[in-house]
């Protein structure tokens, strides 16, 4: 039997040094790679779609952060691969394949804060990658916190000194410089709709917390007292009204009615992070157990069915994407990592891992979605 070496470079699987190895089809390489990633047999995997593509370089449309590749135009294929009724994307040349992640998550992506560089205020660059950790894009320079908005916009804070922060706004898809919305000693909960921003802020060390509301131009801000005198943990815009979640319940404010003030919300509009309902009878359960993360489906009766275990991982945050993917972040060997777990099948994949300061999912596509566009 001919011998060959298999080299893994990020998401790239390269078979080298043997004519027999080159004889493996891209379809076979993709099936073998997905079987390894999901810890299942290649016999459980099938190719459902194969289309010719011409890739602009050797990254095959799925370049990794900090990766250098040859700039040769490369003929190849786009593959859709199915395992346990979940579809995954691969790009391929004649000799290599790259993993693009779940097909139904190409419209989603990940935002992360890179490690601090030389900035004296310990700010970091905000970056975007696909759910498979590919196609990096620079989003904002030198920020220390970020909050993706439902509109696709991003709110972020930037430390300017030991006693000051700026609040900045980046519109979805905008190539323009971010808008500075204001400055304060400290910012708490923040939220924006398509016209206005609201933020809980402490103007200076000598001041109490307030809520301010301003147009996205950053001008003509209006200050409001805290709802019920309590600092909110979350803010949310809905139908031009501002909702605030506090330990005493949820409040509502109509800032465009001069006679309006904070009032008790008629219902709880803001969903807390620990709400992981899958349906009327089940929720997602997740816990750290003996050096691993255990993910379960939990019935209303309290009965549990374990669906996945992630070894060597300690979770910090979890939320649902499209109600069937659990996006989990946490510590793995001293680095921050993110995983996806499909809640029906338990299929598990690592998204990214590194010395990052924060990782969040982002309901906007990365450059990876372009691989679906047919070659002209």
Protein Blocks (a to p, Z undefined) as FASTA:
>chain_A
ZZdddddehjaccdehiaklmmpcfklmmmmmmmmmnopafklpccfbdcddddfblnno
pacehiacdfbdcddddddddeehiacdddddfkbccdebjfklmmgccdddddddkbfn
lpacdddddfkopaiadfbgciabdcddfkopacddddfbfkbccdddddehiabdcddf
bdcfbdcdddddfkbccddddfblkbccddddddfkopaiacdddehhiacfbdcdeehi
acdddfkbccdddfkbmkbccdddfbdfbccfklccfblmbccddddeehiacdddddfk
opacdfbdcehiacfbdcdehhlaccddddeehiacdddddfklopacdfbdcjdfbdcd
ddbdcfklmmmpccZZ
